[in-house]
Amino acid sequence: MANFEGLNSITLNPGMASQNLFALSSVLVGDELPPLTSGRMRLYNMIFCPFAHRSILYISKKKLPVEVIDVNLMEKPDWFVQRNPLGKVPMIEHDGKVVYESLIVNEYLDELFPETAILPTDPYERAQQKILVERLSSVTGVFFAFMMNKDGDYTQAIESMEKALENAECLLVDEFYGDKTTGYADIDVWPIFERFPIITLNPKFGVKKIPGIKYPKVSTYIKRMKKQPEIQAVMKPVELHENFFKSAWIEKNPDYNLGI
């Protein structure tokens, strides 16, 4: 697996830098992080962000050595915004270069390390994986339809979820969306499938089981994905995802350090 240095470490807040990023007892107040050693790669992350999770999985499958910095996205440190004006994770930094946005980061990592490329080299097959990402995007949309619902009526969200899962079922024509192994599209959609059980744990949503017997291929797929080494290496219990959901979406005070 990847050599993640600092994965699931204490989140850094504004005005904080670390003399030793991964020795949590040694923290000082400052305006900047220590410079990144030449040849090293740093990933800026938020532990519970499903979009950053995509790049964590990509790095895990590619087995790349990387430093991980977990960032407070509610109170973004100046040194983070200076590097990334959009203020989003994931973000990769190496040799004075910065790249952000999860799908762009992942494709960039394939181009930077082609010997472990996850996207196919064949242009047509490569395009098919990107098309699958677009066609599976409704799965992500449905998850946030539940999370961001303010009126308490989940009828539309449930209908949209059923359509999204039916679509995901139809698109799954092999063991994975990447055919015989986890591919670009699998890594894109998995962070949402990992978080889907949150919906069943909230009685207000009125959903007892996801995906359920109506979607046997997706059900088997989820079980298969959970056995993949790159998934197991970074997977979190649903209870942690649920507790973060409560802190972020209900209490409006996200606890970035849950489980640490």
C-alpha positions, 0 to 999 in steps of 0.5 A: 500500500501507499506510504501515507505519512500523516494520514488521519493526523490532527487537523491543522487550523489557521496560524498553525504549522508544525516543526514535525508535521507528524509528531503531534506533540510538537506544534508551533504558531506560525504563518507557513508550513515547513518547506516540502523536501525536493522530490517529496509529494504532499497531499492536502486533505480533509479526513471525511471529505468524499472528494479528497477520499478519491485521491486517497484511494488513487494514491493507495492503489498506486502505492505512492509515498506521500505526506498528508496534511489535514486541513480545517475547511471551515477556517482555512489557514492562510498557507492553504488558501495561498496555495489554492485560491478555491480552498478545496481538497484534495490538493497535491503539492510537489517540487513547487507545483500545485494541482487541485480538484479530485479528478484532475489530481488523479489523472495528473498522478497517472501522467506523473507515474504512468507505470502505475496508471489506473486510467487505460492507455487506450484512448477509447477505453480511457474515454469510456472510464470518464463517461462512466464517471459522468453517468455515475454522478447521480449517485453523488448527487443523491447522497447530497440530496439527503445530506442537504435537505432542509424541508424534511421531505425526502420523497424526491430524494428517495425517488432520485436514489432509486433511479441512481441505483437502477442506473448504477446497476445497469452500468455494472457489466463486469466485476467492477466499473473498471472491468476486472479490477478497480478503475478510475470510475470505481475510485470516483464513486466508491467514497459515496457508496462507503458513506451511503449507509449513513442514510439508513441510520437516520430514521428521518430519511425513511430508508432501511437498506441501501442498495437492497435486493432490487439491485443485486449487482450493486450489492455484490459490487459493494461487498467486492469493493470492501475486500480490495486492498486499496479500499481496506487500507483507508476505509472508515467505519460507517459510525465515524462517517455518521458522527461527522455528518451530525457534527457538520450538517446538524450541529454546524460544527464539524469535528475534523478529528473524530476517530483520531 
